[in-house]
Amino acid sequence: MAGDTLVNVPNGILNTIPDSQRTYQVVVAATQNIDIGKDGKLPWKLPSDLKFFKDVTLITSDLVKKNAVIMGRKTWESIPLEHRPLPGHLNVVLTCSGSFDIATAENVVICRSMGFALELLAASPYCLSIEKVFVIGGGQILSCDAIHITEIETNIECDTFIPVVDMSVFLPWYSSFPLVENNIRYSFTTYVRVKNITIEPLSRANGAKSIIA
Ligand SMILES: NC(=O)c1ccc[n+]([C@@H]2O[C@H](COP(=O)([O-])OP(=O)(O)OC[C@H]3O[C@@H](n4cnc5c(N)ncnc54)[C@H](OP(=O)(O)O)[C@@H]3O)[C@@H](O)[C@H]2O)c1
């Protein structure tokens, strides 16, 4: 991969050492049981949440750059054909299957692992053209810098889950007032990794309050 360093190791085999990996944030909507999906779809219809998703993931401070969204293959397939690739983003799709081939689509990159995706985005040309990286699902969430979570208070049956957020590592940074749409009560909360609370403030239209003074 471009940007990698080749090193000679004692057994004479050339190994590839990646220069670095991109950090990333997570954007997800989940119930209090951290359920996120059902039958390959979102089990709720929340237009304001879709707007929130766009607001968070599309904004760049450098207008020449765009952001990347990383998703599992099933999440990609859950996006209606007419809406994918998600416009305005570089869409990175994770799959181990060699038969899954959409690489010819514009603004779509296929990666075999999360590590490879984060290395690819850290290397040229993406290190120059991609400002922020968001993991948007499905069930895989790793060691991110920030989690933008739409917290759904209503109980809804699901079959896909995310790992529990380790609150010893994350600090709540922002929480919106609750909204109600389609009889579902929910709010937007952002958690940031404790060692890294310098992410840019988000502009909110729906009565935002910041937890950090
Ligand atoms: N509430 C939300 O915010 C939200 C967000 C996104 C998705 N969802 C929901 O979540 C469900 C889909 O999530 P899911 O967990 O079932 O599937 P997923 O994570 O979207 O996709 C799983 C597939 O992605 C590939 N994959 C995932 N992690 C990988 C890795 N680290 N390396 C390589 N390949 C990897 C594999 O593809 P191959 O099998 O091709 O190898 C795997 O089978 C849907 O119901 C969707 O609507 C909800």
Ligand as a Chemical Component Dictionary entry (heavy atoms), coordinates in Angstrom:
data_LIG
# 
_chem_comp.id                   LIG 
_chem_comp.type                 NON-POLYMER 
_chem_comp.pdbx_formal_charge   0 
_chem_comp.three_letter_code    LIG 
# 
loop_
_chem_comp_atom.comp_id 
_chem_comp_atom.atom_id 
_chem_comp_atom.alt_atom_id 
_chem_comp_atom.type_symbol 
_chem_comp_atom.charge 
_chem_comp_atom.model_Cartn_x 
_chem_comp_atom.model_Cartn_y 
_chem_comp_atom.model_Cartn_z 
_chem_comp_atom.pdbx_ordinal 
LIG N1  N1  N 0  -28.973 2.104   14.282 1  
LIG C1  C1  C 0  -27.915 2.442   13.543 2  
LIG O1  O1  O 0  -27.355 3.524   13.710 3  
LIG C2  C2  C 0  -27.402 1.477   12.493 4  
LIG C3  C3  C 0  -26.277 1.814   11.735 5  
LIG C4  C4  C 0  -25.833 0.905   10.783 6  
LIG C5  C5  C 0  -26.493 -0.290  10.600 7  
LIG N2  N2  N 1  -27.576 -0.569  11.363 8  
LIG C6  C6  C 0  -28.293 -1.840  11.206 9  
LIG O2  O2  O 0  -27.388 -2.878  11.540 10 
LIG C7  C7  C 0  -27.712 -4.031  10.747 11 
LIG C8  C8  C 0  -26.485 -4.431  9.960  12 
LIG O3  O3  O 0  -25.437 -4.625  10.881 13 
LIG P1  P1  P 0  -24.690 -6.038  11.041 14 
LIG O4  O4  O 0  -23.872 -5.950  12.287 15 
LIG O5  O5  O -1 -25.678 -7.152  10.857 16 
LIG O6  O6  O 0  -23.770 -6.082  9.742  17 
LIG P2  P2  P 0  -22.566 -5.115  9.264  18 
LIG O7  O7  O 0  -21.563 -4.936  10.360 19 
LIG O8  O8  O 0  -23.106 -3.921  8.599  20 
LIG O9  O9  O 0  -21.974 -6.028  8.125  21 
LIG C9  C9  C 0  -21.398 -7.268  8.468  22 
LIG C10 C10 C 0  -20.503 -7.682  7.347  23 
LIG O10 O10 O 0  -19.545 -6.648  7.111  24 
LIG C11 C11 C 0  -18.281 -7.240  6.890  25 
LIG N3  N3  N 0  -17.439 -6.852  8.015  26 
LIG C12 C12 C 0  -17.842 -6.306  9.193  27 
LIG N4  N4  N 0  -16.777 -6.031  9.951  28 
LIG C13 C13 C 0  -15.697 -6.389  9.234  29 
LIG C14 C14 C 0  -14.310 -6.333  9.476  30 
LIG N5  N5  N 0  -13.809 -5.845  10.630 31 
LIG N6  N6  N 0  -13.474 -6.787  8.518  32 
LIG C15 C15 C 0  -13.962 -7.255  7.342  33 
LIG N7  N7  N 0  -15.266 -7.338  7.053  34 
LIG C16 C16 C 0  -16.119 -6.907  7.993  35 
LIG C17 C17 C 0  -18.538 -8.721  6.754  36 
LIG O11 O11 O 0  -18.907 -8.858  5.393  37 
LIG P3  P3  P 0  -18.751 -10.212 4.535  38 
LIG O12 O12 O 0  -19.748 -11.175 5.103  39 
LIG O13 O13 O 0  -19.083 -9.774  3.142  40 
LIG O14 O14 O 0  -17.342 -10.671 4.707  41 
LIG C18 C18 C 0  -19.722 -8.932  7.654  42 
LIG O15 O15 O 0  -20.483 -10.088 7.352  43 
LIG C19 C19 C 0  -28.872 -3.625  9.861  44 
LIG O16 O16 O 0  -30.085 -3.987  10.507 45 
LIG C20 C20 C 0  -28.741 -2.122  9.793  46 
LIG O17 O17 O 0  -29.984 -1.487  9.496  47 
LIG C21 C21 C 0  -28.049 0.288   12.300 48 
# 
loop_
_chem_comp_bond.comp_id 
_chem_comp_bond.atom_id_1 
_chem_comp_bond.atom_id_2 
_chem_comp_bond.value_order 
_chem_comp_bond.pdbx_ordinal 
LIG N1  C1  SING 1  
LIG C1  O1  DOUB 2  
LIG C1  C2  SING 3  
LIG C2  C3  SING 4  
LIG C2  C21 DOUB 5  
LIG C3  C4  DOUB 6  
LIG C4  C5  SING 7  
LIG C5  N2  DOUB 8  
LIG N2  C6  SING 9  
LIG N2  C21 SING 10 
LIG C6  O2  SING 11 
LIG C6  C20 SING 12 
LIG O2  C7  SING 13 
LIG C7  C8  SING 14 
LIG C7  C19 SING 15 
LIG C8  O3  SING 16 
LIG O3  P1  SING 17 
LIG P1  O4  DOUB 18 
LIG P1  O5  SING 19 
LIG P1  O6  SING 20 
LIG O6  P2  SING 21 
LIG P2  O7  DOUB 22 
LIG P2  O8  SING 23 
LIG P2  O9  SING 24 
LIG O9  C9  SING 25 
LIG C9  C10 SING 26 
LIG C10 O10 SING 27 
LIG C10 C18 SING 28 
LIG O10 C11 SING 29 
LIG C11 N3  SING 30 
LIG C11 C17 SING 31 
LIG N3  C12 SING 32 
LIG N3  C16 SING 33 
LIG C12 N4  DOUB 34 
LIG N4  C13 SING 35 
LIG C13 C14 SING 36 
LIG C13 C16 DOUB 37 
LIG C14 N5  SING 38 
LIG C14 N6  DOUB 39 
LIG N6  C15 SING 40 
LIG C15 N7  DOUB 41 
LIG N7  C16 SING 42 
LIG C17 O11 SING 43 
LIG C17 C18 SING 44 
LIG O11 P3  SING 45 
LIG P3  O12 DOUB 46 
LIG P3  O13 SING 47 
LIG P3  O14 SING 48 
LIG C18 O15 SING 49 
LIG C19 O16 SING 50 
LIG C19 C20 SING 51 
LIG C20 O17 SING 52 
# 
